[in-house]
Amino acid sequence: MEQVFLMTLTATFIIESFVEIRYFAQIRNIFVRSGRVTPTPRVQRIIRIENMWSWISWIFLFLLFVLPDFYTMLVICVITLIETWVVYELYNARTYAEEINK
């Protein structure tokens, strides 16, 4: 049962990673299309968080291979939870960027 849960969380993390990249590209595209050189402070904060998380997630993924199996469940739960939060924030930033650049 634990193995199925870990596989489900891992699949969720991978899917959310693709969604994160898609939202990030859409946010950049919205500002390029609108002619704005820099995003608003709110969107800049989300982009900064996303960039930091990209590097931190690689560290967590590396830890999955280095740490004993006992910590696998904890690491996967943490990275999936943070990835879900980052995708949620990017979704909100994309919606906000679309509204202000109409």
C-alpha positions in Angstrom: 0.0 0.0 0.0 2.8 2.4 0.8 4.4 1.7 -2.5 1.2 2.6 -4.4 1.0 5.8 -2.4 4.6 6.7 -3.2 4.1 6.0 -6.9 0.9 8.2 -6.9 2.8 11.1 -5.2 5.7 10.7 -7.6 3.3 10.7 -10.6 1.5 13.8 -9.2 4.9 15.6 -8.8 5.9 14.8 -12.4 2.5 16.0 -13.7 2.7 19.2 -11.6 6.2 19.9 -12.8 5.0 20.0 -16.4 2.1 22.2 -15.4 4.5 24.5 -13.6 6.6 24.9 -16.7 3.5 25.6 -18.8 2.2 28.2 -16.4 5.6 29.9 -16.2 5.8 30.1 -20.0 2.3 31.5 -20.2 3.0 34.2 -17.7 6.1 35.3 -19.6 4.1 35.2 -22.9 1.4 37.4 -21.4 3.8 40.1 -20.5 5.7 39.9 -23.8 2.4 40.2 -25.7 1.3 43.2 -23.6 4.4 45.1 -24.2 5.4 45.4 -20.6 9.1 45.1 -19.9 8.8 44.0 -16.3 6.0 42.1 -14.6 4.2 43.6 -11.6 5.7 43.1 -8.1 3.2 40.4 -7.3 4.1 38.4 -10.4 7.8 39.0 -9.8 7.5 37.5 -6.3 5.8 34.4 -7.7 8.4 34.1 -10.4 11.2 34.4 -7.9 9.6 31.7 -5.7 9.3 29.5 -8.7 12.9 29.9 -9.7 14.1 29.2 -6.1 11.9 26.1 -6.0 13.2 24.8 -9.2 16.7 24.6 -7.7 15.5 23.3 -4.3 13.4 20.6 -5.9 16.5 19.2 -7.6 18.2 19.0 -4.2 15.2 17.1 -2.8 15.3 14.8 -5.8 19.0 14.1 -5.3 18.2 13.4 -1.6 15.8 10.7 -2.7 18.7 8.7 -4.1 21.1 9.4 -1.2 18.9 9.1 1.9 17.8 5.7 3.3 14.4 4.3 2.3 13.0 5.4 5.6 13.0 9.0 4.5 11.6 8.5 1.0 8.0 8.9 2.1 8.8 12.2 3.9 10.8 13.7 1.0 8.2 12.8 -1.6 5.4 14.2 0.5 7.3 17.4 1.1 8.2 18.0 -2.6 4.7 17.2 -3.8 3.2 19.5 -1.2 5.5 22.4 -2.1 5.1 21.7 -5.9 1.3 21.8 -5.5 1.6 25.2 -3.7 3.9 26.6 -6.4 1.6 25.5 -9.2 -1.3 27.1 -7.3 0.6 30.4 -7.0 1.6 30.3 -10.6 -2.0 29.7 -11.6 -3.1 32.7 -9.6 -0.3 34.8 -11.0 -1.3 33.8 -14.6 -4.9 34.7 -13.9 -3.8 38.0 -12.4 -1.5 38.8 -15.3 -4.2 38.1 -17.8 -6.6 40.4 -16.0 -4.2 43.4 -15.7 -2.9 43.0 -19.3 -6.3 43.0 -21.1 
